[in-house]
Amino acid sequence: MTDYLSTGSLPDEYRQLALTVRDFAQQVVAPVSAKHDAEHSFPYEVVAGMADMGLFGLPFPEEFGGMGGDYFALCLALEELGKVDQSVAITLEAGVSLGAMPIYRFGNDKQKTEWLPQLTSGRALAGFGLTEPDAGSDAGGTRTTAVEDGESWVINGAKQFITNSGTDITRLVTVTAVTGQTGGKKEISTILVPTTTPGFVAEPAYNKVGWNASDTHPLSFTDVRVPKENLLGERGRGYANFLRILDEGRIAIAALAVGAAQGCVDESVRYAGERQAFGQAIGRNQAIAFKIARMEARAHVARTAYYDAAALMLAGKPFKKAASIAKMVASEAAMDNARDATQIFGGNGFMNEYPVSRHYRDSKILEIGEGTTEVQLMLIARELGL
């Protein structure tokens, strides 16, 4: 994979994967995207197709039902899906990086054996309950509690904006909760909560600006009792462990954002070649051509950034700064390209039947989710020693 940065060509196994997912996106995802977006419905048939392809197991070992690939393979799949439908792409991204990856990284053998085969198969989904009304980037605001009672944890509290948390195939949510005090600070741990546990409720889904086919709910926990063995990782390390998950996830979100940015380029090139005005295709106007050229440049730079971050991660080198740069640059490229594409399409760009309108609505969350642009700037500055 690292050869790409110097040679400009992907190794064959990566290239074939990207082409396969590209074909799936065009043939299976694209025809139903507008329908699911308009209906705010979860695309179960598309998710089943991705499961059949093994996409949910891409970066996991075969012993846990995975495909034996790596994180860059996942990113390539996300880029291709993101070109066509960000809701589908985020369903895969969250299912892997937020659902299954915490268990793979920090779970014990029993937890991995019980949960990973279900999640890597794509027949079940898991969510990660971190964000609360007063807590997200600010861990000190966490109010959800988990109190020891005999051989159980009793959880009370609420979470918000939790992806993949209320589908018919959601089986698990990993929850951050205050489990005590250490040195005057909240001790935050992560606990596995099966969705069938009494007291766990996925509240009605949000009415969102975009990502309308992605499943997102607030969650409530009322005396939710789970075994103490459901503690994920070391007690008190829950938030620290999740920061590692976020670092990885930012590379995946960057890949998704690059897909969105490139999708806007592709749609604009096609439209500019077909749309006639003043006796010629609008793409022959320098103003339009230059706008699309800048869009292509943004997508190219953002792709290089996430490739670089993924290469560092897979090489076992520090990648936090590179991941933040990739996430920031790619999310801004997606938003900028969506705005420019909508302008190129004119009045048609404001109509939901055109994919660029969906990208315009969908792309804003890329500058917010898994760490806002401001958080990325803070992390980059901190890595520079400022």
TITOR-176847 format. One record per residue (C-alpha): x, y, z. Coordinates in steps of 0.1 Angstrom, whole numbers, plus 2048, in hexadecimal, padded with zeros to 3 digits. Layout:
TITOR-176847
XYZ ...
This chain:
TITOR-176847
800800800 81B819809 8298167E5 80B82A7D9 81984B7E6 8388487D0 82B8347B2 8088407AE 7F981D7AA 7E98077C3 7F47E37C8 7DD7CC7B5 7CA7BE7D3 7C17E17DE 7B87EB7BB 7A17CD7B6 7907D47D7 7897F87CE 77C7EE7AC 7657D47BB 7577EC7D4 7538077B9 73E7EF7A4 7297E67C2 72480B7CA 7198137A7 7047F47A1 6F47EE7C3 6F780D7D8 6F18297C0 6CF81D7B3 6BF81E7D6 6D283B7E6 6B88567DE 69C8407EA 6AB83980C 6B685D810 69386A809 68385081F 69D85283B 69E82C83A 6BB816843 6C8803824 6C77DF831 6CA7D080E 6EA7E4808 6F97DB829 6F17B6822 7047BA801 7227C9813 7217AD82C 721793810 7407A4801 7527A2823 7567C8826 74E7C884C 76A7B0851 7847C083B 79E7CA856 7997AD86D 7AB78B86F 79A76C861 79975C883 77E77588C 76B77286C 77E78E85B 78D790838 7B1793844 7B67B5835 7C17D6844 7B47F884C 7BE80782B 7A87ED819 78B7FA82E 79381D824 7938157FF 771806803 764824815 77283C7FB 75F8297DF 73F8287F3 74284C7FD 7428577D9 71E84A7D6 70E84A7F8 71D857818 70284782D 70C825821 73182D826 72C83984A 71881A852 736805848 75081D858 73E81E87A 7367F9879 75B7F1876 76E80D887 7568158A3 7437F48A6 75B7D88A1 77D7E88A5 77B7F08CA 7747CC8D1 7917C18BB 7A97DA8CA 7A07D78EF 7897B98F4 794799905 7937778F4 76F76F900 7627918F4 77378E8D2 76776A8CD 7437738D6 73F7948C3 7587988A7 74B77C890 72878C891 7357AF88A 74F7A686F 73579285C 71F7B1859 70179E865 7027B2886 70C7D688D 7197E78AC 71A80B8B7 73181F8CD 7208358E8 7398518EF 7278728E9 710882902 6FE8A4903 71B8B1918 73789990E 74988E8EF 76B89E8E9 7688A890E 76A888921 76689A942 7428A1939 73887C939 71A87694F 711852947 71A83D964 721818969 72080D98D 72C7EB99A 7117D69AA 71C7B39B2 7277A3992 7177BD97C 71A7E096F 6FB7F5972 6FB811958 6E6831958 6E884E940 6E485991C 6F785B8FC 6F186E8DC 6FA86D8B6 7028488B8 705838895 6F981488E 6E88138B0 6C480C8A7 6C27F6889 6B17D4888 6D47C4887 6E47D98A2 6EF7C18BD 7077D48D3 7117F78DF 7327FE8F0 72C81990A 74483191B 73A837940 747845960 751827975 76183B992 77A85699B 7A0856997 7B58739A4 7968899A5 78E882981 77386D972 77D84996B 76E840949 76B81C93D 75B80B920 7407F0924 7307DA90B 70A7DC90C 6F57C48F7 6D77D68E8 6BF7BC8F7 6C97C691A 6AB7D392E 6AC7F8933 6BF7FF913 6AB8148FB 6B38228D9 69D8418D8 68D84C8B7 6A585489B 6B1877894 6A388C878 6C4896869 6D08AF84E 6E389383C 6EE86F83F 6C986783E 6CD842837 6E683E854 6D8832875 6DD84B891 6CC84B8B3 6CE85A8D6 6D183E8F0 6C483B914 6D082492F 6B981E94D 6C7806967 6D77F294B 6E87D395B 7047C1949 71E7A8957 73E7B7964 7507A2949 7427BA92F 75C7D4938 7707DA918 7957DF91E 7A47EB93E 78E7FD957 794823955 7A3821932 78382491F 787847912 7AC84490B 7A68248F7 78A8358E4 7A28518DA 7B78378C9 79882B8B7 79084F8AC 7B385389E 7AE835888 78B83F87F 796861873 7A9850857 78A83D84D 77485D84F 78E86E839 78B85281F 765856820 76987B81C 7808777FE 7668617EE 74C87C7F2 7648967E4 76D8817C6 7488787C1 74189D7BE 75D8A07A4 750883790 72C88F78F 7388B3786 74D8A7769 73089275C 7178AF760 72F8C9752 7338B4732 70E8AF72D 6FE8D0738 6FA8E971C 6F990F721 6FF92A707 7059116EC 71F8FB6FC 7268E3719 72B8F7739 74C8E573F 75B8F9723 757918737 77791F74A 76592976A 75590676C 7748F3760 78A90577A 7718FE796 7728D978E 7988D978B 79A8E77AF 7818CD7BA 7978B17AC 7B68C17BC 7A58C07DE 79B89C7DA 7BE8927CF 7CF8A47ED 7B7895806 7BC8727F8 7E18757FB 7DD88081F 7C8862829 7DF84A816 7FC859829 7EA85584B 7E0832843 804829839 81283685A 7F782386E 7FE80285C 824807861 81F80A886 82B82E886 81B84C898 7FD857883 7E886D899 7F288E888 7F087F865 7CD87286D 7C1893879 7CF8A585B 7BF88B844 79D88E855 79D8B4855 7A98B8831 79289D823 7738A9835 7798CD82A 77F8C0806 75E8AD807 74B8CC813 75C8E47FB 7578CC7DE 7328C77E6 72C8EC7E7 73E8F17C6 72C8D47B6 70B8E17C0 7149027B1 71E8F2790 6FD8DF78F 6EA900794 6C58FC79C 6C88D6797 6E28D57B3 6C78E07CB 6B18C27C1 6B48A37D6 6B288D7B7 6D68967AF 6F28857C3 7058A67C8 6E88B37DD 6EB8957F4 71089B7F7 7098BF800 6F38B581D 708897827 72B8A6826 7278BF843 7288A485D 74A899851 7588BA860 7478B1881 74688B888 763878897 7738998A1 76A8BB894 7828CF87E 78A8E489D 7948C48B0 7AA8BA893 7BC8DB894 7C18D88B9 7D08B58B5 7E78C0899 7F38DE8AD 7F98C88CB 80D8AF8B7 8228CC8AB 82A8D48D0 8148F38D1 
